[in-house]
Amino acid sequence: MLKVIRTDMDSDSGSILTFKGVPVSAEISKLARNDFVVEVDSHSLFNEFADCRFADVSEDISILVINVARDEIVDNEFLLMDIAGGTQDILRLHVREQEPPHPSDKPALDLNSFLVLDASNWNASCSPNDYLESLKDVVEDQGELTVKIDRDYDYWIRFRLNPNQTSRISDEVNNFIKGINRAIQETEKQLNSKKGTIVTKFQFPEGVSTSCEQYLLYFVQFLRDVGVEADSELKHDAGKVLFSVTPIDQSHALDKVRAALDEYLRLPSSPIKNTEGNEIAVQRLESTVLRLHSDLRLAAAELQAKSVTLDAQQLAIGIYKGILSGEVVIESLIKPKASFNHADREVVLDGLAAITVLKKNGIPVEVNLPKLYRMVKGWFTDKR
């Protein structure tokens, strides 16, 4: 049993940590009358009580913290270890913690770590938000840990593992550290492979995915018409569609390509106007949007025909409206990026104001396709 022994009942500092009756190096502080916070370093864990299992921790230890030297975590200049005023060279693993309110009187068994992203000194090719979204996706795909990200408080990242109560703490801590390392390494590997690439993720309703995917793939032609050569890739992963765009000439700023994609994704949900567009490129864009509208109307009719029961009709009505309005494209976008989050907006990019204010007072506003085409083309020909 790992337990705290009171050596001086009149002093809060008169306590020692023991495992099987043998003293263990630790710092102990009193949390309540009979509850303690115990801190040990990883050397003590792996040497002095390596055989200790979670079930061996006495219930008067409400919080058990293991301080791990930073060099045990994969070297990453953007992740700082900084918990509750602790040193940035230490990662504090909360091995056992009771989080109020807790459904039982027994402490929760979990492994927690908190990392802070150093956004103030960020100089990577991706943004801090891109890094965090990639890290979150990697953790979810690996299925070893869970992760919670708090962007409102200095980009805090909390990894968590619910260990087997019969396992040795040292084994689970070792696996936990390895899991964090694997997640960080895989995140950086994926980000390095995507340098110069925009990746967006969609989840289209059944029945319209093929039409929407064809519309996505046409975006490369739209870029070519405005003077940007690019490659694209479309992948399916667990019911989601990953769409990647990579400009061949890396001198084209990704923020402009992203803004062009933003405009392009919103076109199907607005009435379009082409009274002055004799250019082939404008006619091609108009034809692509109208073809998508036609495909979506057919899909909506098929969906309505299949909804024979009242419950099915009520379930389908929202999807039906989104399909008919063309909003299904932008609404199917899984939105980690702030640039896609505003439904009623004017995009401003390097002083160039976009003209697609898609809704005004809730009413769709007509988009002038020739003007849109010339505006986006100007983004890539203007060398400012």
CORUR-V253731 format. One record per backbone hydrogen bond with DSSP energy under -0.5 kcal/mol. NH is the residue of the N-H (numbers start at 1). CO is the residue of the C=O. E is the energy in kcal/mol with one decimal. If there is no record, write none. Layout:
NH,CO,E / NH,CO,E
This chain:
2,56,-2.5 / 3,1,-0.7 / 3,18,-2.3 / 5,16,-3.1 / 6,4,-0.5 / 7,5,-0.6 / 7,14,-2.6 / 8,14,-2.0 / 11,8,-1.5 / 14,11,-1.0 / 15,13,-1.8 / 16,5,-2.2 / 17,24,-0.6 / 18,3,-2.8 / 19,22,-2.6 / 20,1,-1.5 / 22,19,-1.7 / 24,17,-3.2 / 27,39,-2.8 / 29,37,-2.4 / 31,35,-2.7 / 32,35,-1.4 / 36,60,-2.3 / 37,29,-3.1 / 38,36,-0.5 / 38,63,-2.9 / 39,27,-2.9 / 40,65,-2.6 / 42,67,-1.9 / 45,41,-1.9 / 46,42,-2.6 / 47,43,-1.1 / 48,44,-2.5 / 49,44,-1.4 / 52,49,-1.7 / 54,167,-1.7 / 55,165,-1.5 / 56,53,-1.8 / 57,54,-1.5 / 58,2,-2.7 / 61,58,-1.8 / 62,36,-1.3 / 62,60,-1.0 / 63,36,-1.6 / 64,96,-1.5 / 65,38,-3.4 / 65,63,-0.5 / 66,93,-2.7 / 67,40,-3.0 / 67,65,-0.6 / 68,66,-0.6 / 68,91,-3.0 / 70,89,-2.6 / 72,69,-2.2 / 73,70,-2.1 / 79,76,-1.2 / 80,78,-0.6 / 80,116,-3.6 / 81,88,-1.0 / 82,80,-0.8 / 86,83,-2.8 / 90,87,-1.3 / 91,68,-2.9 / 92,90,-0.6 / 93,66,-2.9 / 93,91,-0.7 / 94,92,-0.7 / 94,112,-1.9 / 95,64,-2.9 / 95,93,-1.2 / 96,64,-1.1 / 97,108,-1.1 / 99,97,-0.7 / 100,98,-0.7 / 108,97,-0.6 / 110,95,-1.3 / 110,108,-0.8 / 111,161,-2.6 / 112,94,-1.1 / 113,159,-2.0 / 115,157,-3.0 / 116,80,-3.1 / 117,155,-1.9 / 118,78,-3.0 / 119,117,-2.0 / 121,118,-0.7 / 122,119,-1.3 / 131,127,-2.3 / 132,128,-2.5 / 133,129,-2.6 / 134,130,-2.3 / 135,131,-2.7 / 136,132,-2.6 / 137,133,-2.3 / 138,134,-2.5 / 139,135,-2.5 / 140,136,-2.3 / 141,137,-2.5 / 142,138,-2.7 / 143,139,-1.8 / 146,160,-2.3 / 148,158,-2.2 / 150,156,-2.8 / 151,149,-0.6 / 153,150,-0.7 / 156,150,-1.7 / 156,153,-0.5 / 157,115,-3.4 / 158,148,-3.0 / 159,113,-2.1 / 159,157,-0.6 / 160,146,-2.3 / 161,111,-2.1 / 163,161,-0.9 / 167,164,-1.8 / 169,52,-2.8 / 170,52,-0.5 / 172,168,-2.1 / 173,169,-2.9 / 174,170,-2.1 / 175,171,-2.4 / 176,172,-2.5 / 177,173,-2.6 / 178,174,-2.1 / 179,175,-2.4 / 180,176,-2.3 / 181,177,-2.6 / 182,178,-2.7 / 183,179,-2.2 / 184,180,-2.5 / 185,181,-2.8 / 186,182,-2.6 / 187,183,-2.1 / 188,184,-2.3 / 189,185,-2.2 / 190,186,-2.5 / 191,187,-2.5 / 192,188,-2.4 / 193,189,-1.7 / 194,190,-0.9 / 195,192,-0.9 / 197,194,-2.3 / 198,245,-2.8 / 199,197,-0.5 / 200,243,-2.7 / 201,334,-0.6 / 202,241,-2.8 / 203,332,-2.2 / 208,205,-1.7 / 209,205,-0.6 / 212,208,-2.5 / 213,209,-2.7 / 214,210,-2.1 / 215,211,-1.7 / 216,212,-2.1 / 217,213,-2.4 / 218,214,-1.2 / 219,216,-1.7 / 220,217,-1.0 / 221,218,-0.7 / 222,218,-2.1 / 223,219,-2.5 / 224,220,-2.3 / 225,221,-2.3 / 226,222,-1.2 / 227,224,-1.2 / 228,223,-3.0 / 229,227,-0.5 / 231,246,-2.5 / 233,244,-2.0 / 235,242,-2.6 / 237,240,-2.8 / 240,237,-1.8 / 241,202,-3.0 / 242,235,-2.9 / 242,240,-0.5 / 243,200,-3.0 / 243,241,-0.6 / 244,233,-3.0 / 244,242,-0.5 / 245,198,-2.4 / 246,231,-2.9 / 247,196,-0.6 / 248,229,-2.4 / 249,229,-0.7 / 250,248,-0.9 / 252,249,-1.8 / 253,251,-0.6 / 256,253,-0.6 / 257,253,-1.6 / 258,254,-3.0 / 259,255,-2.0 / 260,256,-2.3 / 261,257,-2.2 / 262,258,-2.3 / 263,259,-2.3 / 264,260,-2.3 / 265,261,-2.7 / 266,262,-1.1 / 267,263,-0.8 / 267,264,-0.7 / 269,266,-1.3 / 270,267,-1.9 / 273,367,-2.7 / 278,276,-1.2 / 283,279,-2.2 / 284,280,-2.6 / 285,281,-2.1 / 286,282,-2.6 / 287,283,-2.4 / 288,284,-2.0 / 289,285,-2.1 / 290,286,-2.5 / 291,287,-2.3 / 292,288,-1.9 / 293,289,-2.3 / 294,290,-2.3 / 295,291,-2.4 / 296,292,-2.6 / 297,293,-2.3 / 298,294,-1.9 / 299,295,-2.2 / 300,296,-2.6 / 301,297,-2.1 / 302,298,-2.2 / 303,299,-2.2 / 304,300,-2.4 / 305,301,-2.0 / 306,302,-1.6 / 307,303,-1.1 / 308,306,-2.0 / 313,309,-2.2 / 314,310,-2.5 / 315,311,-2.3 / 316,312,-2.1 / 317,313,-1.2 / 318,314,-0.5 / 319,315,-0.5 / 320,316,-3.3 / 321,317,-2.4 / 322,318,-2.1 / 323,319,-2.4 / 324,320,-2.5 / 325,321,-2.2 / 326,322,-0.7 / 326,323,-0.8 / 327,322,-0.6 / 328,322,-1.6 / 329,326,-1.2 / 331,327,-2.8 / 332,328,-1.2 / 333,330,-0.9 / 334,201,-3.3 / 335,333,-0.7 / 336,334,-1.0 / 340,337,-1.4 / 341,338,-1.8 / 343,341,-0.6 / 345,343,-0.7 / 349,352,-2.2 / 352,349,-2.3 / 353,351,-0.7 / 354,347,-3.4 / 357,355,-1.7 / 358,356,-1.2 / 360,363,-2.2 / 363,360,-1.6 / 365,358,-1.9 / 367,271,-3.1 / 369,273,-2.3 / 369,367,-1.0 / 372,368,-2.5 / 373,369,-3.0 / 374,370,-2.5 / 375,371,-2.3 / 376,372,-2.7 / 377,373,-2.4 / 378,374,-1.9 / 379,375,-1.2 / 380,376,-0.9 / 380,377,-0.6 / 381,377,-1.1 / 382,378,-2.1 / 383,381,-0.7
